[in-house]
Amino acid sequence: MKKIILLISIISLTYGQTNRPVCGTPSIPQDQIEEIGSAVEQWSNYRDGERNEMKMVFVAWHIVHATSGAGNYGDDVAYDAIAWLNETFAPHNFAFELDTITRTENDDWFQNWYDDVFQGAAALSIDPFHNMNVYTADLYSDGVAGFSYLANYFPAGDYRHSVNMDYRDLAYGNDVLTHEAGHHLGLPHTFSGSCGIDGDGVGDTPRHLDSQLWSCNENLDSCPNDEGNDPVHNYMTYTSSTCQYEFTVGQEDYMHFCVENYHYGYLENNFGSPNLYVDALSFEDDTDEDGILNPGEQMKLYVDVGNAYDYNADSITLVISSENEQLFFIDNTIQFFSSIGEGEVGSTNSDWFELYPLPTITLGNVECNINITTSDTENPYEIDIPIQINVSLDQKGFPIDDIVIKSSPIIADLYGSNTKNIIFW
């Protein structure tokens, strides 16, 4: 019923370029894009650089699958996809919490979701005023990896607001969901216009042509008479996930404006847990006190923990582990007795991990994991954060990278103390 609208977008983007699945998000008229862009600019100027507050988006995740089992996957896939979505949006003060997962066996919807999205969403949508409803099915057969609707496309809370994904594009690290969530939060494609026309309504995304997509060449400039090279690293263009890693400041403001004006039900969502992260690692008190962990010596590891959400974290426990049996933990637990609130970073001087790499350990980075939990029994919280611990034969001042050794003795400031030392070789 809406395929004609969507095909206009798809054909214009694939013609003469590629047969790979693309985004089927329908566009809105250029005058609407310019109107929103102008409103966002005024809104941003009025706020005078004020930081956007963290916003919580609850997610209702709908797995539409075939009777054969095609398209039916484990809950862990959805959780991994949301984890990556949080990785990409956290720097821009958006958080996503997977609230519900549903499964629907329907061969017709699975194979024709691209055509039947409104019928399916009418039956399956859960509280679209507060939830971003994500549907997965077979979209590749229509040449589409995903599609959404821009924030002003339907009224707030309309069941037709949806993020739609092919079930094969959900892996952690895949940016198709990031791209489609960007649309849901209001962002057009960066290539929506053409040279000389600000097609996406965002002032700090350079103009570029949709005829020169899928490149990771930072020197690409398809509109040489306009400022800036093509934004090949932007989530809202077409390139590979390995190349994409950013939204601009203008895009961040645009999304927050759209939430406040078109998805304002999200403003009522409360944070149900903290969001803890490792802010800093500090290695101290090793056996020879040079700050470098060598095989066969002990060292203390202090950890600073930050909280990104508006939900206090109480009685935080950290446990470190590694699959490398050559790295021994004399003390593998750190306990925080003080709460960490939103935007705060906590540390403890009275507790630390104590490490001991065996003399036989292989040199280099050792993969470790820090498991973080809180004491909140009503809303249990747990997260695993991977870190690396470097084991080296280096000593403080050695190896020396910024001098040339021609003969003994060496005269150099080895310790950064503004005093040169004489070392006999």
Helices and strands as residue ranges (DSSP letters): H 3-14, E 22-23, H 30-47, E 55-65, H 75-89, G 90-92, E 94-105, H 107-124, E 131-137, G 140-142, E 144-148, E 163-166, H 176-184, H 249-261, G 264-268, E 276-284, E 299-307, E 316-321, E 327-331, E 333-336, E 345-346, E 353-357, E 364-373, E 382-391, E 410-412, E 421-423
